[in-house]
Amino acid sequence: MSTATRLAHAARDRVEHPAQALTRWSLGQALPSTAIAARARRGDLQGQVIRATHDSQELPLELFARIREAGPFYRGHFALVTAHHAVVREVLSSPDVQAGIGLQDDRPIARLLGWAGRSAPMGPLSEPSLLVTEPPDHTRMRKLVTRVFTVRAVEGLRARTEQVAEELLDDLVREAPRTRRGGPVDLVDAYAAALPVTVICEILGVPLEERDVVRRFGTLAAPSLDLGLPLVRFRQVERTLREFDAWLRDHIEQVRRSPGQDLLSQLVAVRDDDGARLSDAELISTAGLVLAAGFETTVNLIGNATALLAEHPEQRAALVAGEVPWLRAVDEALRFDPPVLLTGRTAVRDTEIAGVPIRKGRVVTALLAAANRDPLVFTDPDTFDVRRENAGDHLAFSGGRHYCLGAALARMEGEVALRTLHERFGSLTLAPGARRRDTRILRGWARLPVELG
Ligand code: HEM
């Protein structure tokens, strides 16, 4: 029996005590969100930011400004929070504050959570995901995947991405005859989601007929980054993560039997050649993260940017006329309406950042979306302006050692997606019925009906 099959069986055989899932939900979701709500009512600004993102997908700009006014860090009840561009960058590159917001103590509640977590499904925020791994393991794992996503490697994918974009637009016109008469079409479903999912599936060697399954997994599991999920939703997310895990193990097994030229085949080969370099768990986690991160965020970039350009037709016309490079619009959309709201870190030793002492174990929240509106870096930050020369200084892809591995790919896909769409449908308008996604950390449109014109 191969290692992957053995692992798959082990995963299936792992028996979960019924109280474990309930404990995970109570301590990891219900309790923190009740505490946050209580603190928010008593004036805690971090609690209010979290509440605000639950109530609406509009960025809470006023709260961001108040947090910024409090100094380098706002001392929230749960964390030190920063909304300053320079401080966010310093936090993200500090070796003293590391990824994750785990309980690092030995209190009974931490031990209980540890017990409950033992049977949790593997997710983007559970070890050994790159997102929560630190050097030396992080350096070793990241090195293996990085070469596929360098700017040069990504440029090699541009022609194929353009072809996919054209084909999707052809399908859109062909399969929706009403479109030709100007009837609305959901741009997210037909284009913004379909493009990145096709590209990342090709990079990972996922067969054509399985792409809808992958897309479904991604959409259902995306709330796993959020806090305060109702029990039913939490159970659905965990069920989806388990299904995704089983699917991924099967897929890896197939790739092992008949390898191709794709990234996954390369990773599997690395695993099989030299077992010490990438464990099975690391292989599965990395493949899952790249697959999910590869489209769950880029769909938001394409949707958010399309909506913003439709609201600013003069700027869109300048792009179509070639007066402004499309990449600038991609960066400005990432700055103005970033697909990832924030990220968290924990101090692993006593340290000091921006002159503020930080105790070991203190959680630090970096508000990426707020850093992108820092008036010290961006003139007139609340105005969307594709002519903004330093739009690329945004922190939408985070920073430091966890800087988004797929940034070059996402920017290329964004550029191709926006250019191809608008060169064909330059007078596209938004139609009624748009709906934002109900995820909190990931921000984008669930439905974006447009008239192609
Ligand atoms: C517009 C699209 C995207 C946005 C806004 C985005 C955003 C981010 C952010 C904010 C992080 C770091 C989180 C942290 O610091 O805690 C991250 C990490 C990551 N992203 Fe992306 N991402 C995008 C597209 C992609 C794509 C296309 C891929 C596919 C390869 C990808 C793969 C990853 C991976 C593997 C990591 C983990 C890196 C590490 O921890 O070392 N992302 N992304």
Residues whose N, C-alpha, C, O or C-beta is under 5 A from the ligand:
A	BS01	HEM	L130 L131 L289 V290 A293 G294 T297 T298 L301 P339 V340 T343 A396 F397 S398 R401 H402 Y403 C404 L405 G406 A407 L409 A410
